């Protein structure tokens, strides 16, 4: 009985996130299916922006639909992004044209293969919710280090594996990671060790949002009402700051050693 209940809650989490993106499109909030979290536009959602300087050349590795790259473009000299998903890149290019962003360059590429950029070219690299999907994680981090300038910054976000909700799923034999495609998730100590062995020093490590079994219902609410979603998302953020051990993951600023 316990396993069945936990499984049901887990499915609500999974399908709530998927359906929320479609609801955003179906209710006319976007021309494309986009998760409602991308409409928050708050400082804690686009946490990397205060780190971006007007003279920076920035890389968004595994940029997807370039949502974060476009946000950076208005604050820096130049942004490059690459991703293996050509359909998502086309969405990004269309959004950039729609918003009049001209200093962004999006190309197709695989973060687990050689990055087609010169050594020491970038001031900052965004690597947001990508590392956990990879098999060749050390290789990707070494490529990031290679293309960063001396003293350059890596702006990284990764999921935390040791929350109460994930432990509950694991205790009944269910998949405990946040996403079925995740190859790995981390404790704070583990991600700091991974970065250290690949030539990075962590400067800040912060929680993201509270990991709760009803996150899927919150996502569904966002498909219908962005105002309600904004209030619920702020509650999740406040809870994560109060209980960082229950955060969904970490936001990390790491410097090239």
C-alpha positions in Angstrom: 0.0 0.0 0.0 2.8 2.4 0.9 4.6 1.7 -2.3 1.5 2.3 -4.4 0.8 5.6 -2.7 4.4 6.8 -3.2 4.4 5.6 -6.8 1.2 7.6 -7.4 2.7 10.8 -5.9 5.8 10.2 -8.0 3.8 9.9 -11.2 2.0 13.2 -10.3 5.4 14.8 -10.1 6.6 13.5 -13.4 3.4 14.2 -15.4 2.7 17.5 -13.7 6.0 18.8 -15.0 5.4 17.5 -18.5 1.8 18.7 -18.8 2.5 22.1 -17.4 4.7 23.0 -20.4 2.0 21.9 -22.7 -0.6 23.8 -20.8 1.5 27.0 -21.1 1.2 26.6 -24.8 -2.5 25.5 -24.9 -3.5 28.5 -22.7 -1.8 31.0 -25.0 1.0 32.0 -22.7 3.7 30.9 -25.2 3.9 29.8 -28.8 6.0 26.9 -27.6 5.6 24.3 -24.8 7.7 25.8 -22.0 7.8 25.0 -18.3 6.1 27.8 -16.3 9.3 28.2 -14.2 10.9 30.1 -17.2 8.3 32.9 -16.8 9.2 33.8 -13.3 11.9 36.2 -14.2 12.9 36.6 -10.6 16.4 37.1 -9.3 16.5 33.7 -7.8 15.4 32.0 -11.0 18.0 33.8 -13.2 20.5 33.6 -10.4 23.5 33.8 -12.8 22.7 37.3 -14.1 24.4 39.3 -11.4 27.6 37.4 -12.3 27.5 38.5 -15.9 29.5 41.7 -16.8 29.1 43.9 -19.9 32.5 42.9 -21.3 32.0 39.2 -20.9 32.0 36.6 -23.6 29.7 33.8 -22.3 29.1 30.2 -23.3 25.9 28.3 -22.5 26.8 24.6 -22.8 23.8 22.4 -23.4 21.7 25.5 -23.9 18.5 23.7 -25.0 16.0 26.4 -26.2 18.5 29.1 -25.3 16.2 30.6 -22.6 19.2 31.3 -20.3 21.5 32.4 -23.1 19.0 35.0 -24.3 18.6 36.3 -20.7 22.4 36.8 -20.6 22.7 38.4 -24.0 21.3 41.7 -22.9 23.9 42.0 -20.1 27.1 41.0 -21.9 29.1 41.5 -25.0 28.5 38.2 -26.7 26.8 34.8 -26.0 27.5 31.4 -27.6 25.3 28.4 -27.0 25.3 24.8 -28.2 23.1 21.8 -27.9 22.6 18.5 -29.7 18.8 19.1 -30.0 18.3 20.9 -33.3 14.6 21.5 -32.7 15.3 23.2 -29.4 18.0 25.4 -31.0 15.4 26.5 -33.7 13.1 27.6 -30.9 16.0 29.5 -29.3 16.8 31.2 -32.6 13.2 32.2 -33.2 12.9 33.6 -29.7 16.2 35.6 -30.2 14.9 37.1 -33.4 11.5 37.9 -31.8 13.2 39.7 -28.9 15.7 41.5 -31.1 18.8 39.8 -29.6 21.6 40.0 -32.1 24.7 39.1 -30.0 23.8 35.5 -29.6 25.3 32.6 -31.6 23.7 29.1 -31.4 25.2 26.0 -33.0 24.6 22.3 -32.8 27.0 20.3 -30.7 27.4 17.6 -28.1 28.8 18.4 -24.7 30.2 14.9 -24.4 32.4 15.5 -27.5 35.1 18.1 -28.3 33.8 21.6 -27.8 34.4 23.6 -31.0 35.8 26.7 -29.4 39.4 28.0 -28.9 41.3 27.5 -25.6 40.7 30.3 -23.1 38.0 32.1 -25.2 35.2 32.6 -22.6 34.9 34.7 -19.4 31.9 32.7 -18.1 30.4 29.3 -18.8 26.8 28.4 -17.9 26.3 24.7 -17.4 22.8 24.6 -16.1 21.0 21.3 -15.3 23.2 19.4 -17.9 25.9 17.5 -16.0 23.6 15.0 -14.5 22.4 13.9 -17.9 25.9 12.9 -19.1 28.0 9.8 -19.2 31.3 11.7 -19.9 31.0 14.2 -17.1 34.7 14.6 -16.3 35.4 15.1 -20.0 32.8 17.8 -20.3 34.1 19.6 -17.2 37.7 19.4 -18.6 36.4 20.9 -21.9 34.7 23.7 -19.9 38.0 24.4 -18.1 39.9 24.4 -21.4 37.8 27.0 -23.1 37.6 29.3 -20.0 40.0 32.1 -19.6 42.4 31.9 -16.6 40.4 32.7 -13.5 37.1 32.3 -15.5 33.9 31.2 -13.8 31.7 28.2 -14.2 28.1 28.8 -13.3 26.7 25.3 -12.6 23.5 23.8 -11.4 23.1 20.2 -10.4 20.4 18.1 -8.5 20.8 17.0 -4.9 20.2 13.2 -4.4 19.7 13.1 -0.6 16.4 14.7 0.2 13.6 13.2 2.3 11.3 12.8 -0.7 14.0 11.0 -2.7 14.9 8.8 0.2 11.2 7.9 0.6 11.0 6.8 -3.0 14.2 4.8 -2.7 12.9 3.1 0.5 10.1 1.5 -1.4 12.2 0.5 -4.4 11.3 3.3 -6.8 13.6 5.3 -8.9 14.8 8.1 -6.6 16.4 10.6 -9.0 14.5 13.7 -10.0 14.5 12.8 -13.7 14.4 9.4 -15.4 17.3 10.5 -17.7 19.6 11.5 -14.8 22.8 9.4 -14.7 23.9 10.8 -11.4 22.9 13.2 -8.6 25.1 14.7 -5.9 25.6 15.6 -2.3 27.3 18.9 -1.7 30.5 17.1 -0.8 30.4 15.0 -3.9 30.0 17.8 -6.4 32.7 19.8 -4.8 35.1 16.9 -5.1 34.1 16.4 -8.8 34.8 20.0 -9.6 38.1 20.0 -7.6 39.5 17.0 -9.6 38.6 18.8 -12.8 40.4 22.0 -11.9 37.7 24.2 -10.3 37.4 25.8 -6.9 33.9 26.3 -5.6 33.3 29.9 -4.5 29.6 29.7 -3.6 27.1 26.8 -3.2 23.5 27.7 -2.7 20.2 25.7 -2.5 17.6 26.0 -5.2 14.0 25.2 -4.2 12.3 22.8 -1.7 11.9 19.2 -2.9 8.3 18.2 -2.3 6.0 15.4 -3.4 3.4 17.9 -4.7 5.8 19.8 -7.0 3.9 18.3 -9.9 0.7 19.9 -8.7 2.4 23.3 -8.4 3.7 22.9 -12.0 0.2 22.1 -13.2 -1.1 25.2 -11.4 1.5 27.2 -13.3 0.1 26.0 -16.6 -3.2 27.7 -15.7 -2.1 30.7 -13.6 1.4 32.2 -13.6 0.4 34.4 -10.7 -0.5 31.5 -8.5 2.6 29.6 -9.7 4.8 32.6 -8.8 3.5 32.6 -5.2 4.0 28.8 -4.8 7.4 28.9 -6.3 8.4 31.7 -3.9 7.3 29.4 -1.0 9.5 26.6 -2.4 12.4 29.0 -2.5 11.9 30.2 1.0 11.6 26.7 2.3 14.9 25.7 0.6 16.7 28.6 2.2 15.4 27.5 5.6 16.1 23.8 4.9 19.0 23.5 2.5 19.2 19.8 3.1 15.8 19.5 1.4 16.7 21.5 -1.7 16.2 20.0 -5.1 19.8 20.9 -6.0 22.7 23.3 -5.9 23.6 26.5 -7.7 27.4 26.7 -7.8 29.9 29.4 -8.8 33.3 27.8 -9.4 36.5 29.4 -10.5 39.0 27.9 -12.9 42.0 27.0 -10.9 
